[in-house]
Structure formats: structure tokens, C-alpha cells
Amino acid sequence: MQKNKPIPVYLLTGFLGAGKTTLLNSLLQQSQAYRNIVIENEFGKVNIDASLVTAQIENVYELTNGCICCSLDNELLEVLGNILRLKELPDQLFIETTGIADAGNIIGMFSIPDVKARYQLVSTICVVDAENVETRLEQVTEVGKQVSCADVIILNKTTDLPVPEQVRLQQLLENINPFAYITATADGQVPIGDVRPSERRMPAVAADPAVKTPHKINTVLFESPRPFDLQMLVFVLEMHFNVYTDQLYRIKGYVAVKDDPEKYLVQSTGNYLSIVPAGNWEDTPPVSTLVFIGKELKSATIQRILQPALR
Ligand SMILES: Nc1nc2c(ncn2[C@@H]2O[C@H](COP(=O)(O)OP(=O)(O)OP(=O)(O)O)[C@@H](O)[C@H]2O)c(=O)[nH]1
């Protein structure tokens, strides 16, 4: 691999027992042609998951000093640094998080400039257990965040699930996260192509906001033909993400900026915000479209938050 090319990273999230290690093994089996490194994060001194990685890999790093999403003395950053000092760099890195990890915080670490220069987070993959995902969404805030922040959602353990129930769960997950590619499977059997990045599910128009999801998680669509002041937009989004950290899980969409022909891609998970140029509007009218995902979000609140940044 070229020395300066960022190392592709696959981040696996999902509640305890959903099937993350099972999926990881399946992905590794399909990646035998590559030099793969795995980072396992687990609570407790003994990292059982590391011993359950059965596929052939170069190295597995076991992080057992608490959850990597919240430890201040961050082991993950340390290991990412150590990997760069290896004689031969990996072609791919897989990170399996703990079942209660705050996915947004980990995703945010990959936007730190020094990390971003050497690693590219290509896909955040959330595994959910079809047998209990609805209960978990109700009980555990982090599960809602994991689903909201994912690029790919794997509905696992579907063997005994009647097809209509599977379709209903997929629809439910789609309503929570309209950006994700969602697929149903059993025993983590997913073609690796399904977890590789793709633009296919970045919707021009977001999910129907009238469709209500249970579990208090909803999406709010914001659309405006008025352009934004870029600095002000960054200011209001960062401020409100900090204030509503337990309520606002994700933002994604395109915005128009005053006196600028380019459209900008806005992405936010947890405490990280990225706004980057994404080409010209070309034939489409420059209408800003942002989708907010979170807990009991109200359209009027989102309008009020964004209003000061509109020009
Ligand atoms: N019935 C059934 N069991 C499954 C399926 N996928 C995984 N399992 C089993 O579910 C259990 C948990 O799977 P893991 O892959 O270890 O789940 P995990 O998310 O890594 O679990 P933690 O590390 O504890 O968070 C294991 O016993 C798996 O063999 C499936 O599709 N159906």
C-alpha cells in the first residue's frame, strides 16, 4: 500500500450480543487477500472477543481500559499511533466497539486532523439483533445513537423471523436512519461489498417526516431556498449539538451558502461537525436540505435553531 494513502477503517457498533464479532469474522474471511488489523474494545480485563476472532489476521489489539468512546486517556488514539509505527501498514482496519459505545464520539475521533491524515473512516456498521432491537431502542439511548450514526445497518438473527416482521423492522430502522443502507441476515453473513462506502442511499429527499417511529426517535426534515452564512451555521450547529447532546444524534444533508456557487455537505454525529464543499448545484435549484435525527425532535425547534444562520 502507498505510504501516504489513509488506511481504510471499518467501525462496528451494536448492542451487546447483537452479532458484531460474528459479522467481523465473516468480513475478515472475505478479506483474506488483504493485510487486516483488528482493534477489539471490551469491558473488563479479559478480552473475550479478541479470542473469538477466528479469521486469519495480522494483529489484534485488545483495549480493555474502559469504553473507547468515553475514556479521556484515550487508548484508541494511542493504538492508532502504534499501528502507524508498524513495519508494514495494514490495508484495512476493523474496530469492534463495546455494546454500549457512543458511536458519535468514536466517529468524531476520525475527524481529528492528525488522525484523518492517516486513517479514513469508510463505513460505520451497526449490527442489530432482530429479536430484541425494538426493546433495546426503548431501553438504551446508545442503541438509538448507534443506529442513527450508521452508514450500514445489519439486521441480524433473522432466521426465524417471518418475512412481514423483517420488512416491518427494516422500515422502522429506515425511518430512524434514512441515510443508511439496511440489510437483513443471519449469522453475520453479509457480502463485504454491502459494507463498503457507497452514495446509493444518500437521499435527495429524506424519509417522510410524517412517518412516526416508536421509541421516541424521529427525523425532522429542514428545507429552505434561502442560503446560509457558513460561519453562523457552524456556530449554531456546534452550540446546539453541545446543548442537546443527549437528544440530537445526527445531521446530514446539503446546504447552499450565500455568494458561493458550491453546495456543501453537512455531516454531524455526536460532538463532531463537518461541512465540506461537494461540487456545484448544476441543474438542481440550490435548496438547502438537512435531516436531523434524534429523540423527540420538533420541527419548530430546528427552524428556530437554524433561523439566525439564514441569509
Ligand atoms: N441464533 C442466532 N445466533 C447468532 C446469530 N448471529 C450471532 N449469533 C450468536 O449470538 C451470540 C453473540 O454474538 P457475537 O457475535 O459474539 O455478538 P457481539 O455483538 O460481538 O457480542 P458482545 O461482544 O457481547 O457485544 C453468539 O453466541 C453468536 O454465535 C444469528 O444470526 N442467529
The ligand as a Tripos MOL2 file, in Angstrom:
@<TRIPOS>MOLECULE
LIG
   32    34     1     0     0
SMALL
NO_CHARGES

@<TRIPOS>ATOM
      1 N1        -29.4690  -17.5370   16.6490 N.pl3     1 LIG1
      2 C1        -28.5230  -16.7500   16.1720 C.ar      1 LIG1
      3 N2        -27.4210  -16.5270   16.9150 N.ar      1 LIG1
      4 C2        -26.4760  -15.7040   16.4080 C.ar      1 LIG1
      5 C3        -26.5880  -15.0800   15.1360 C.ar      1 LIG1
      6 N3        -25.5070  -14.3030   14.9430 N.ar      1 LIG1
      7 C4        -24.7300  -14.4300   16.0480 C.ar      1 LIG1
      8 N4        -25.3060  -15.2780   16.9210 N.ar      1 LIG1
      9 C5        -24.8310  -15.6940   18.2440 C.3       1 LIG1
     10 O1        -25.0870  -14.6220   19.1570 O.3       1 LIG1
     11 C6        -24.0930  -14.6090   20.1560 C.3       1 LIG1
     12 C7        -23.4660  -13.2240   20.2180 C.3       1 LIG1
     13 O2        -22.7890  -12.9960   19.0020 O.3       1 LIG1
     14 P1        -21.4860  -12.0740   18.9220 P.3       1 LIG1
     15 O3        -21.0670  -12.0200   17.5050 O.co2     1 LIG1
     16 O4        -20.4890  -12.5200   19.9280 O.co2     1 LIG1
     17 O5        -22.1260  -10.7150   19.3780 O.3       1 LIG1
     18 P2        -21.3770   -9.3690   19.8220 P.3       1 LIG1
     19 O6        -22.2260   -8.2590   19.3630 O.co2     1 LIG1
     20 O7        -19.9610   -9.3940   19.3500 O.co2     1 LIG1
     21 O8        -21.4350   -9.5190   21.3970 O.3       1 LIG1
     22 P3        -20.6660   -8.6460   22.5130 P.3       1 LIG1
     23 O9        -19.2090   -8.6780   22.1930 O.co2     1 LIG1
     24 O10       -21.0250   -9.3210   23.7850 O.co2     1 LIG1
     25 O11       -21.2330   -7.2820   22.4620 O.co2     1 LIG1
     26 C8        -23.0990  -15.6880   19.7980 C.3       1 LIG1
     27 O12       -23.4120  -16.8410   20.5210 O.3       1 LIG1
     28 C9        -23.3360  -15.9230   18.3130 C.3       1 LIG1
     29 O13       -22.9910  -17.2200   17.9000 O.3       1 LIG1
     30 C10       -27.7810  -15.3670   14.3560 C.ar      1 LIG1
     31 O14       -27.9890  -14.8530   13.2500 O.2       1 LIG1
     32 N5        -28.6990  -16.1870   14.9450 N.ar      1 LIG1
@<TRIPOS>BOND
     1     1     2 1
     2     2     3 ar
     3     2    32 ar
     4     3     4 ar
     5     4     5 ar
     6     4     8 ar
     7     5     6 ar
     8     5    30 ar
     9     6     7 ar
    10     7     8 ar
    11     8     9 1
    12     9    10 1
    13     9    28 1
    14    10    11 1
    15    11    12 1
    16    11    26 1
    17    12    13 1
    18    13    14 1
    19    14    15 2
    20    14    16 1
    21    14    17 1
    22    17    18 1
    23    18    19 2
    24    18    20 1
    25    18    21 1
    26    21    22 1
    27    22    23 2
    28    22    24 1
    29    22    25 1
    30    26    27 1
    31    26    28 1
    32    28    29 1
    33    30    31 2
    34    30    32 ar
@<TRIPOS>SUBSTRUCTURE
     1 LIG1         1 GROUP 0 **** ****
